[in-house]
Structures are given as structure tokens and as C-alpha cells.
């Protein structure tokens, strides 16, 4: 696996990868890799496709009081994991390449970014859209793979790609979980033993609520029960909401819906979501 840190070497390396008419699949990450990221690599490994992963801890998607300075950085371990997974190239640019002096462009995607994490973390999705646009322009992938755990992020990127005619196939990969159901996340390492034991209340509360909603119980009752469960486990809730799976707007029982939550336990913010199919598909 090639590890590349400059644009000139990236371009020449990509030309070599494409030399046998291969397609390019991009897996953008912020590092601190785990099995969820490797699932993205595995999903991207298709016949005739070369896989490029990126690692860049993007300062533009962290708010003033968020964890940029302590976000885990594990360059050597990440490189080994990607190599063992069969990744063809690692693009690991420094900040001054991604955001050179005088950088003044911002990508904003309205609508799907307005509520949920967009409300809880102002400016976050502008940072996501801007860095992903940069990565797409640098790598020029045919496909790009993102985890469904960050479901609103996935919706933002799909909207952006469609609106700007980027011609990139965006593939969502199901959330990978621990044996007890907790969604894999780079931030899980922040949890102490007690917090980790209580964190499983998040997927369990969502699971109970999703089943209740799917069978036709009142949505507000299901959401309130999930919130009460999380508060009892020691969470501080940012949101627990049911939305349309495509627009992230008002849900309709005849369409795919998504149950999303974000909550803090201790100093760690966790997110999760579950799909709820239309009534005739349940």
C-alpha cells in the first residue's frame, strides 16, 4: 500500500492505479480506525476497483468547544490496518495542503443539514461538505463509501453530490457494532468502564422504540420512552427523533424512516440510528 502526503505524488499514484482501467473507490476517514472503517474498505473492494483511503482530522468540522485537540491519532496502527485490509493507497495530507494560506471557500448544504446534528453542532456540516468536496476533487473517485452510523452526514453528502453533478456513486455501509450492540466509534475509547457499561442503553433504547413505532404505536410515546431510558442511564440528550430517511424531514409511515439519536455520557458524545421500513415492509 502506498502512503502519500503530497498532491503531486497523489496524482501520479492515482494515474498508476487507473492505468489498467480500474475504477477508484474512496473511503474518507479521520483515522483512529476500527472494524467499522475496515468494513468500508471490504465493501469497496470489488473486481476492477482500486481502493483509496484518506486520513485527515478535519479542523473545520469541530466546534470551538469540541474535541479536536484530543481526537485520537494512531497513524502507525491505522496504516497497518489498512494495509492488512488490502487498501491500495492511503492519502494522508497535512492541514496546509487541505487548507492553504488564504483558503476562503465554504460548501454549505441546506435542508438535510438543518436539524439534528446540524442544530446541535452549528457549522459542522459545512466543514464536512467542504473537506469531502476537497477530497473528491483530489482523488476523483468513481465511488465513495461512508458508514450509516453518521446518517445525517451521509444524507448531506448525497445531496451535495446530486446538486453539484459530481457523478460519484455514494454507498452507505451498515453500522458495525460491538457484541452488545454499541455502534463502533473512534470516540468509544473516551468511555471509562462505568460509562461503557451504561452506553449500551443507547442502542437498546432505540431498538425498543423502533419496534414500537414499526408496529404502529404512537411515535411520541416511543420517543419519550427512549429519552427516559437514556436519562435513567446517565445520558444528557441532544436529540431523539424520527425523520424521513431521505429528506430528514417530517416522517411518513408509507416511506422509509430513520430513528436517530445523539446523547452524551460523561464527556463523550455518541450517535446512533436505526431504519424503520414502511408498514407494508415490516
C-alpha positions in Angstrom: 0.0 0.0 0.0 1.3 3.4 -0.9 1.1 6.2 1.7 1.0 9.6 0.0 1.2 13.1 1.6 1.6 15.5 -1.4 -0.7 16.3 -4.3 1.9 15.6 -7.0 2.5 12.1 -5.7 -1.2 11.6 -5.3 -1.9 12.5 -8.9 0.9 10.3 -10.2 -0.1 7.4 -7.9 -3.7 7.6 -9.0 -2.7 7.6 -12.6 -0.8 4.3 -12.0 -3.9 2.9 -10.2 -6.1 3.8 -13.2 -3.6 2.6 -15.7 -5.3 -0.8 -16.1 -8.7 0.9 -16.5 -9.5 0.3 -12.8 -12.2 2.3 -11.1 -11.3 4.2 -7.9 -13.2 3.8 -4.7 -12.6 6.4 -1.9 -13.1 5.7 1.8 -12.7 9.0 3.7 -11.8 8.7 7.4 -10.4 10.8 10.2 -8.2 7.9 11.4 -8.4 6.1 14.8 -9.6 3.2 12.7 -11.7 0.3 13.9 -13.7 -2.6 12.4 -16.3 -0.2 11.1 -13.8 1.5 8.9 -12.4 -1.8 7.7 -16.0 -2.8 6.8 -15.9 0.2 4.4 -12.7 -1.0 2.9 -14.1 -4.5 2.4 -17.3 -3.1 0.8 -15.2 -1.1 -1.6 -13.0 -4.0 -2.7 -14.8 -5.0 -5.9 -13.4 -6.5 -9.1 -11.8 -3.9 -11.3 -11.7 -1.4 -8.4 -8.7 0.1 -6.6 -9.4 1.3 -3.0 -8.0 4.7 -1.7 -8.5 5.5 1.9 -7.9 9.0 3.3 -7.0 10.0 6.8 -7.4 13.7 7.7 -8.6 15.1 11.0 -10.6 18.0 9.7 -10.5 21.1 11.9 -13.4 22.7 10.1 -15.9 20.2 11.3 -15.1 20.7 15.0 -16.8 23.4 17.0 -15.0 25.7 19.5 -15.7 23.5 22.5 -15.3 20.1 20.8 -12.6 17.6 20.9 -10.2 18.4 18.0 -7.1 18.6 20.2 -7.8 15.2 21.9 -9.2 13.4 18.9 -7.3 10.1 18.8 -4.5 9.9 16.2 -3.0 6.5 15.6 -1.1 6.8 12.3 1.1 3.7 12.6 -1.7 1.4 13.7 -4.1 2.9 11.1 -1.6 2.3 8.3 -1.1 -1.3 9.3 -4.9 -1.9 9.5 -5.4 -0.5 6.0 -2.5 -2.5 4.6 -3.8 -5.7 6.1 -7.2 -5.0 4.7 -5.9 -4.8 1.2 -6.2 -1.0 0.7 -4.3 0.1 -2.4 -3.4 3.7 -1.4 -3.5 5.9 1.7 -3.9 9.7 1.2 -2.8 11.4 4.3 -2.5 15.2 3.6 -1.3 17.7 6.1 -3.5 20.7 7.0 -1.6 23.1 4.9 -2.4 21.1 1.8 -6.1 20.8 2.6 -6.4 24.4 3.8 -3.5 26.5 2.4 -2.9 30.1 3.4 -5.8 32.3 2.2 -8.3 29.4 1.9 -11.7 31.2 1.7 -14.2 28.7 0.3 -17.1 27.1 2.2 -19.5 24.5 1.0 -23.0 24.6 2.6 -25.8 22.1 2.1 -29.1 23.3 3.4 -32.2 21.3 4.2 -30.8 17.9 5.2 -28.2 19.6 7.4 -30.6 22.0 9.3 -31.7 19.9 12.2 -30.4 17.1 14.4 -26.5 17.4 14.4 -26.8 20.5 12.3 -28.6 22.2 15.1 -26.6 20.7 17.9 -23.2 21.4 16.2 -23.5 24.7 14.2 -21.1 24.8 11.2 -20.3 21.1 11.5 -21.8 20.0 8.2 -20.3 23.0 6.3 -16.9 21.6 7.5 -17.9 18.1 6.4 -19.1 19.2 2.9 -16.0 21.4 2.4 -13.5 18.7 3.2 -15.3 16.0 1.3 -15.5 18.2 -1.8 -11.8 18.7 -1.5 -11.2 15.0 -1.2 -13.4 14.3 -4.2 -11.6 16.9 -6.3 -8.2 15.5 -5.3 -8.9 11.8 -5.7 -11.6 12.0 -8.4 -13.2 8.7 -7.3 -15.9 6.8 -9.1 -17.5 5.6 -5.9 -17.1 6.7 -2.2 -18.1 4.7 0.9 -19.5 6.1 4.1 -20.8 4.4 7.3 -24.5 4.7 8.0 -23.8 5.4 11.7 -23.2 9.1 10.6 -26.6 9.0 8.8 -27.1 12.8 8.5 -23.6 13.2 7.2 -24.4 10.5 4.5 -27.6 12.4 3.6 -25.6 15.7 3.3 -23.0 14.2 1.1 -25.6 12.5 -1.2 -27.5 15.8 -1.6 -24.2 17.7 -2.3 -23.1 15.1 -4.9 -26.5 15.2 -6.6 -26.8 19.0 -6.6 -23.3 19.6 -7.9 -23.4 16.9 -10.6 -20.3 15.3 -9.2 -21.1 11.9 -10.8 -19.8 9.9 -7.9 -21.7 6.9 -6.6 -22.2 7.3 -2.8 -22.5 4.0 -1.0 -23.8 3.7 2.6 -22.5 0.8 4.6 -24.5 -0.5 7.6 -23.4 0.4 11.1 -20.9 -2.0 12.6 -21.5 -2.9 16.3 -19.9 -4.4 19.3 -21.4 -7.7 20.6 -23.7 -5.8 23.0 -25.0 -3.6 20.2 -23.0 -0.4 20.8 -22.1 1.2 17.5 -18.4 1.2 16.8 -16.9 4.7 17.0 -13.4 6.2 17.4 -14.8 8.1 20.3 -15.7 5.0 22.3 -12.1 5.0 23.7 -13.1 8.0 25.7 -15.5 6.0 27.8 -14.4 4.8 31.2 -15.6 1.4 32.4 -18.7 2.6 34.1 -19.7 4.8 31.1 -19.0 1.9 28.7 -21.4 -0.3 30.6 -24.1 2.3 30.5 -23.5 3.3 26.9 -25.3 0.2 25.6 -28.6 1.9 26.8 -28.4 4.0 23.6 -28.8 1.2 21.0 -31.2 -0.7 23.3 -33.5 2.3 23.8 -33.5 2.9 20.1 -34.2 -0.8 19.4 -37.2 -0.8 21.7 -38.5 2.5 20.2 -38.0 1.3 16.6 -40.0 -1.9 17.3 -42.8 0.1 18.9 -43.0 2.6 16.0 -42.8 -0.2 13.4 -45.9 -1.9 14.8 -47.9 1.3 14.8 -47.6 2.6 18.4 -47.8 6.4 18.9 -44.4 7.9 17.8 -44.3 10.5 20.6 -44.8 7.8 23.2 -42.0 5.7 21.8 -39.6 8.6 21.5 -40.4 9.8 25.1 -39.8 6.3 26.4 -36.4 6.2 24.7 -35.5 9.5 26.2 -36.5 8.4 29.7 -34.3 5.3 29.3 -31.3 7.3 28.3 -31.7 9.8 31.1 -32.0 7.0 33.6 -28.7 5.6 32.3 -27.0 8.9 32.8 -27.1 10.4 29.4 -27.6 14.0 28.5 -29.7 14.1 25.3 -29.1 16.3 22.3 -32.0 14.7 20.3 -34.0 11.5 19.8 -36.0 12.0 16.6 -37.9 10.1 13.9 -37.4 11.6 10.4 -37.9 10.7 6.7 -34.9 8.6 5.7 -34.2 10.6 2.5 -35.0 14.2 3.3 -34.6 14.0 7.1 -37.8 16.0 7.2 -41.3 15.1 8.6 -41.7 11.3 8.5 -44.4 9.5 6.6 -45.3 5.9 7.6 -45.6 5.0 3.9 -41.9 5.8 3.3 -38.6 4.7 4.8 -38.0 6.4 8.1 -34.9 6.7 10.4 -34.8 6.9 14.1 -31.8 9.0 15.1 -30.2 9.9 18.5 -27.3 11.8 19.9 -26.5 11.9 23.6 -23.6 12.5 25.9 -22.4 10.2 28.7 -19.7 11.8 30.7 -17.7 13.9 28.3 -18.3 11.6 25.3 -21.0 12.3 22.7 -22.4 9.2 21.0 -24.7 9.0 18.0 -26.7 6.1 16.6 -29.7 5.4 14.3 -32.0 2.6 13.2 -34.0 2.1 10.0 -37.8 1.8 10.1 -39.3 0.4 6.9 -42.8 1.3 5.6 -45.6 -0.6 7.3 -46.1 -2.9 4.4 -42.5 -4.0 4.5 -42.2 -4.7 8.2 
